[in-house]
Amino acid sequence: MEVIRLGTRESKLAMVQTQQVQAYLEKNCPKISVSIVAMKTTGDRILDRTLEQIGGKGLFVKELDLALREKRSDLSVHSLKDVPMEVPDDLPLIGFSSREDPRDVLVLPKGADKPDRTKPLGCSSRRRILQLAHVFPNTNIKSIRGNVLTRLEKLDRGEYGGLILAAAGLKRLGLSDRITRYFTVEEMIPAAGQGILALQGRKGEDYSCLAGFFDQESFYAALCERAFVRILGGGCTAPIAAHAQIQGTQITLMGFYYDEELGKQITGTIQGSVADGERIGITLATRLKEHVKEV
């Protein structure tokens, strides 16, 4: 019997996401034995500094990449938004899951019906912080690190008046009831790849057993959003956002860009054929980079 070892971070959310892949393989590929190899990454271990200070979200994949290369795992399961824009040639992204809800949300302490303005709003992303200024002006925002459950514990202990989190993670953890408010994708453009799982393997190996797990719309959206971020020179921690929506053969990309040298931000939208998704991402990124100087 063939064995596939799925590499993942050891957080509850990462395990739940990896178990989705495991369940698919066990149902559709009964001749394959599936196991999970969980590990703590550098990004999980260092929690007293922001991601920008410790080197970016690439620290969430470094250990998983090494396990793939050393053949301690056969496939890595990532949240696509955590995957750096530059992927090693020998460890390609082999496919993407269907997309869970991509929106960002507001979460309040248990029993609260509105944010406690005397306490900070917990938010770990500069992308969110910059866009929040238009939704909640004059709000005290404090960085928060740790996995979703850890952040919720800090919230319920009274350390924060509210949290900004991704809907996808809460829904996958069965915690939809904690969501107080969904931000529209126009109010807060999500991170590129938010809500999509990315599967990463070794070049030259056969992963055809997962063909039915992969989603074509997610492929087009991922290609478009990641092209936008890549052209703007943004790593995963840069204050850049991109969200693609697909209707039939058309793709609409919304992008957010913050020029750190100018201290200016700009948003824009572009539409075209899904087949041209990567070019569309590049076009919008180039346009915003030029126009931000005029803002």
URNORKA-V150686 format. One record per backbone hydrogen bond with DSSP energy under -0.5 kcal/mol. CO is the residue of the C=O (numbers start at 1). NH is the residue of the N-H. Records with the same first field share a line. If there is no record, write none. Layout:
BEGIN
CO = NH ; NH
END
This chain:
BEGIN
2 = 33
4 = 6 ; 35
5 = 7 ; 74 ; 75
6 = 37
7 = 77
8 = 39
11 = 15
12 = 16
13 = 17
14 = 18
15 = 19
16 = 20
17 = 21
18 = 22
19 = 23
20 = 24
21 = 25
22 = 26
23 = 27
24 = 28
25 = 29
29 = 32
31 = 2
32 = 34
33 = 4
35 = 6
36 = 38
37 = 8
39 = 10 ; 41
41 = 44 ; 45
42 = 46
45 = 47
50 = 54
51 = 55 ; 56
56 = 59
57 = 60
58 = 61 ; 62
59 = 42 ; 43
61 = 65
62 = 66
63 = 67
64 = 68
65 = 69
66 = 70
67 = 72 ; 73
68 = 71
75 = 7
76 = 78 ; 200
78 = 80 ; 198
79 = 82
80 = 83
82 = 84
85 = 87
88 = 91
90 = 203
92 = 94 ; 201
95 = 199
96 = 215
101 = 168
103 = 167
104 = 183
105 = 165
106 = 180 ; 181
107 = 163
109 = 112
115 = 117
116 = 119
120 = 122 ; 161 ; 162
121 = 142
122 = 164
125 = 129
126 = 130
127 = 131
128 = 132
129 = 133
131 = 134 ; 135
132 = 135 ; 136
136 = 139
139 = 141
140 = 121
142 = 123
147 = 151
148 = 152
149 = 153
150 = 154
151 = 155
152 = 156
153 = 157
154 = 159
155 = 158
161 = 116
162 = 122
163 = 107 ; 165
165 = 105
166 = 170
167 = 171
168 = 172
169 = 173
170 = 175
171 = 174
175 = 178
176 = 179
178 = 108
181 = 106
184 = 188
190 = 242
191 = 194
193 = 81 ; 196
195 = 100
196 = 80
197 = 97
198 = 78
199 = 94 ; 95
200 = 76
202 = 205
205 = 207
207 = 210
208 = 211
210 = 213 ; 214
215 = 219
216 = 220
217 = 221
218 = 222
219 = 223
220 = 224
221 = 225
222 = 226
223 = 227
224 = 228
225 = 229
226 = 230
227 = 231
228 = 232
229 = 234
230 = 233
235 = 238
238 = 240
239 = 258
241 = 256
243 = 254
245 = 252
247 = 250
249 = 274
250 = 247
251 = 272
252 = 245 ; 254
253 = 270
254 = 243
255 = 268
256 = 241
257 = 259 ; 266
258 = 260
259 = 263 ; 264
264 = 259
266 = 257
268 = 255
270 = 253
272 = 251
273 = 276
274 = 277
276 = 280
277 = 281
278 = 282
279 = 283
280 = 284
281 = 285
282 = 286
283 = 287
284 = 288
285 = 289
286 = 290
287 = 291
288 = 292
290 = 293
291 = 294
292 = 295
END
